[in-house]
Structures are given as C-alpha cells and as structure tokens.
Amino acid sequence: MTPEELGKWLSENLDEIYTFMDYEATIDSEKELAVTLGHWLGSDFWATTKHRFIHLGIDGAGSQFAAWIRPGETQIPVVFFGSEGGAGALATSCKNWAKTIAYAPAIEEYTEPGHRRLDPGQNWKIDGDEVGQDQADEAKAAQATYRAAVEKRLGKMPSLHQLMTDLDKVDAEFVQWVASVTDH
C-alpha cells in the first residue's frame, strides 16, 4: 500500500476511524506539511536531507501523522510529530498503519523504557468511564466495522504485537533523524 493509497483508504473510512480513535485523516499537501514541519523542527534544514513526508492526518491535540519517505529506502513507515514536541514511528509500513488503526490504539507521545507508544487500553473514546457507555458502544461498533473493512481489503489481521515487530528499530532511526535535523 502506497502512502497515496493509504490516504485514500483513510479518507474513505474517516467517519468510522474518527468515531473510535483520536485520529482524523486530514490530508495536507506536501508543501503545506513542509511548512508545518519547518516550524515543528525549528528550520527548513530537514528538507536538505532529501527526506519527504506525505501527510496522513492529525489528532485532537494537533500532532501530525505522515508517511516517511527516506532516500534509497523502499520501506515507508508511518511516523508522528507530536503536539508537545515528541516524535516517533507508529508503523513499519502504510499497510501496517491501516491494520494498526483497527486496534484503536491511543498514542503515547513520550514513553518510558519498557512501555509501548501504541496502547489500545488507553483509548479514551472506547473507555465507558471516560465518555459514557453509549458513546463507548458507538466507538466499539465503528471499530468493528473498520476492522471488517480492513480484513476484507488487506486480509487476516495479525496481532498488534506482530504489527509492531521491528517498530523499535524504525522508531530509533526516526528519533535520531529528528534530533540530527533539529540541531541545525
């Protein structure tokens, strides 16, 4: 699945996703995202590295989600630039991000060693105590609808743990890249 195909998929499933997850598939142009990233990273130096980003959405706090296109690499992970300054990888590929969303994970901007960045147990839209049981039930139904669509289009769902295999490696690479371009 290319970033463009993922963007189309997310737009087609926007209502379901937004109902069960704090994620909205708003798609800015590469130019608009480049301006945002220039502010987020403190300069436009990052663009000289020939890395590109294709916008895939935002969350309610303003974190940016994007496909990360690296020179010479065919694997295109999905990453985020957090609203509070944190950054990280969310999926090793665009296809895996479409599948990961089906687990309705909350995204932890800053993680402690041994904790996961993606945690379905922390999703406030599905927690009946947080939003009320009717809204939680609606979120769970939307999640089930989305998951069925994912399985129909992309095949049997692996576990979230399987989807996150090799994510630590990509996360470390991305965090290191962010640090290297914000030093300028």
C-alpha positions as CSV (number, residue, x, y, z in Angstrom):
1,M,0.0,0.0,0.0
2,T,1.5,3.3,-1.1
3,P,1.1,6.5,1.0
4,E,-1.4,7.8,-1.6
5,E,-3.4,4.5,-1.4
6,L,-3.4,4.8,2.4
7,G,-4.5,8.4,2.3
8,K,-7.4,7.4,0.1
9,W,-8.3,4.4,2.4
10,L,-8.2,6.7,5.4
11,S,-10.4,9.2,3.7
12,E,-12.9,6.5,2.7
13,N,-13.1,5.3,6.3
14,L,-12.8,8.7,8.1
15,D,-16.1,8.5,9.9
16,E,-15.5,5.1,11.5
17,I,-11.9,5.9,12.4
18,Y,-12.7,9.2,14.0
19,T,-15.6,7.6,16.0
20,F,-13.3,5.2,17.8
21,M,-9.9,6.9,17.7
22,D,-8.4,10.3,18.3
23,Y,-7.2,10.5,14.7
24,E,-8.6,12.4,11.8
25,A,-7.4,11.7,8.3
26,T,-6.9,15.3,7.1
27,I,-4.6,15.3,4.1
28,D,-2.4,18.4,3.6
29,S,-0.3,18.8,0.5
30,E,3.4,18.1,0.8
31,K,4.1,21.8,0.5
32,E,1.6,22.6,3.4
33,L,3.1,19.8,5.5
34,A,6.7,21.1,4.8
35,V,5.8,24.5,6.2
36,T,4.3,22.8,9.3
37,L,7.4,20.7,9.7
38,G,9.7,23.7,9.3
39,H,8.0,25.2,12.3
40,W,8.0,21.9,14.3
41,L,11.7,21.2,13.6
42,G,12.8,24.8,14.0
43,S,14.0,25.3,10.5
44,D,13.8,24.0,6.9
45,F,17.2,22.3,7.2
46,W,15.4,18.9,7.3
47,A,14.4,19.3,3.6
48,T,18.1,19.3,2.6
49,T,18.3,15.6,3.7
50,K,16.0,14.7,0.8
51,H,13.6,13.0,3.2
52,R,9.9,13.6,2.3
53,F,6.7,13.3,4.2
54,I,3.2,12.7,3.0
55,H,0.5,13.9,5.4
56,L,-1.9,11.3,6.7
57,G,-3.7,13.2,9.4
58,I,-3.8,14.8,12.8
59,D,-5.1,14.1,16.3
60,G,-7.2,16.3,18.6
61,A,-4.1,17.9,20.1
62,G,-2.6,18.8,16.8
63,S,0.0,16.0,16.4
64,Q,0.9,15.4,12.7
65,F,0.9,11.9,11.2
66,A,2.9,11.2,8.0
67,A,4.4,8.6,5.7
68,W,8.2,9.0,6.0
69,I,9.9,8.6,2.6
70,R,13.7,8.1,3.1
71,P,16.2,8.4,0.3
72,G,17.2,4.9,-1.0
73,E,14.7,3.0,1.1
74,T,11.6,1.2,-0.2
75,Q,10.0,0.7,3.2
76,I,7.8,3.6,4.0
77,P,6.9,3.8,7.8
78,V,4.3,6.0,9.3
79,V,5.5,8.5,11.9
80,F,4.2,11.3,14.0
81,F,5.3,14.7,15.1
82,G,3.6,15.3,18.5
83,S,1.9,18.4,19.6
84,E,4.1,18.6,22.7
85,G,7.4,18.1,20.8
86,G,7.7,14.3,20.9
87,A,8.2,12.2,17.8
88,G,8.1,8.5,16.9
89,A,7.3,5.8,14.5
90,L,3.8,4.2,14.6
91,A,4.0,1.5,11.9
92,T,6.7,0.0,9.7
93,S,4.6,0.4,6.6
94,C,1.5,2.2,5.3
95,K,-0.3,-1.2,5.2
96,N,0.6,-1.9,8.8
97,W,-0.7,1.5,9.8
98,A,-4.1,0.8,8.2
99,K,-4.1,-2.5,10.2
100,T,-2.8,-0.9,13.5
101,I,-5.7,1.6,13.5
102,A,-8.1,-1.4,13.7
103,Y,-6.8,-2.0,17.2
104,A,-7.8,1.6,18.2
105,P,-4.5,2.4,20.0
106,A,-4.0,5.6,22.0
107,I,-0.7,7.1,21.0
108,E,1.7,8.0,23.8
109,E,3.9,10.9,22.8
110,Y,6.6,10.3,25.4
111,T,7.2,6.8,26.5
112,E,9.3,5.4,29.4
113,P,11.6,2.4,28.8
114,G,9.5,-0.8,28.6
115,H,6.3,1.0,27.7
116,R,4.6,0.9,24.4
117,R,3.9,4.0,22.3
118,L,0.7,2.4,21.0
119,D,-1.8,1.2,23.7
120,P,-5.4,0.2,22.9
121,G,-6.0,0.1,26.6
122,Q,-5.6,3.9,26.9
123,N,-8.1,4.8,24.2
124,W,-10.5,7.3,25.9
125,K,-13.1,7.0,23.1
126,I,-13.7,3.4,24.0
127,D,-13.5,3.7,27.7
128,G,-17.1,3.9,29.0
129,D,-16.0,5.6,32.2
130,E,-14.4,8.4,30.2
131,V,-17.1,9.2,27.6
132,G,-20.2,7.3,28.7
133,Q,-21.4,3.9,27.8
134,D,-23.5,4.9,24.8
135,Q,-20.6,6.7,23.1
136,A,-18.2,3.9,24.0
137,D,-20.6,1.4,22.4
138,E,-20.8,3.5,19.3
139,A,-17.0,3.6,19.2
140,K,-16.7,-0.1,19.6
141,A,-19.2,-0.7,16.8
142,A,-17.3,1.7,14.5
143,Q,-14.1,-0.1,15.3
144,A,-15.7,-3.5,14.4
145,T,-16.9,-2.0,11.1
146,Y,-13.4,-0.7,10.3
147,R,-11.7,-3.9,11.3
148,A,-14.1,-5.9,9.0
149,A,-13.2,-3.5,6.1
150,V,-9.5,-3.9,6.8
151,E,-9.8,-7.7,6.8
152,K,-11.8,-7.6,3.6
153,R,-9.3,-5.4,1.8
154,L,-6.0,-6.4,3.4
155,G,-6.5,-10.0,4.7
156,K,-6.4,-11.6,8.1
157,M,-5.4,-9.4,10.9
158,P,-2.1,-10.2,12.7
159,S,-1.9,-9.4,16.4
160,L,-0.9,-5.8,17.4
161,H,2.4,-7.3,18.7
162,Q,3.1,-8.8,15.3
163,L,2.3,-5.4,13.6
164,M,4.8,-3.8,16.0
165,T,7.7,-6.2,15.2
166,D,10.7,-4.1,14.1
167,L,9.0,-0.9,15.1
168,D,11.5,-0.1,17.8
169,K,14.3,-0.1,15.2
170,V,12.4,2.3,12.9
171,D,11.4,4.4,15.9
172,A,15.1,4.7,17.0
173,E,16.1,5.7,13.4
174,F,13.3,8.3,13.2
175,V,14.0,9.8,16.6
176,Q,17.7,10.0,15.7
177,W,16.9,11.7,12.3
178,V,14.7,14.2,14.1
179,A,17.5,15.0,16.6
180,S,20.0,15.4,13.7
181,V,17.9,17.9,11.8
182,T,16.8,20.0,14.8
183,D,20.4,20.6,15.8
184,H,20.8,23.0,12.8
